[in-house]
Amino acid sequence: MAKLRTYVHVKDEQGQDHAFGPDDVVPEWAQVLITNPKAWLEPPSASRLTEPAPVSAVKKAPAKRAAPRRKVGGSAVSDG
């Protein structure tokens, strides 16, 4: 069983912060995110760990860009 040596902070899929310490049971999703080997007293087995699921399966639409501005009318010099 994986056991931490020190306290770590990780963010879940929704961006929420979570803190885990030596006395906590670290869920698998967090074990994947804790990549510093010095944080572990007893590291998790590599066979149990998988890549975290993507944050969202829905792709964001690209940002819309404003159309280029066009000059209006004729010359800016008046006959006055």
C-alpha positions, 0 to 999 in steps of 0.5 A: 500500500502506498504511503506518503513521507510528507504532505502534498497538495494536488488538484482534482479534475474539477480544479479542487485542491486536496491535501494528503499526508502520511496518515491519509489513504491516498486515492488512486487518482491522486497517486498518479498525480504525485510524481515526486518520488521523494514524497513517498515513504512507500511508493505505489505499485506502477502496475496499479497506476494509470494515466489520469482521465482527461479533464473533459471529453468535450473540446472547447470551441476556439476563441472567436476573432474580431473581423479586421477593421476596414477604412470607411469613406474617402480621404480624411482631408476636407476642402474647408 
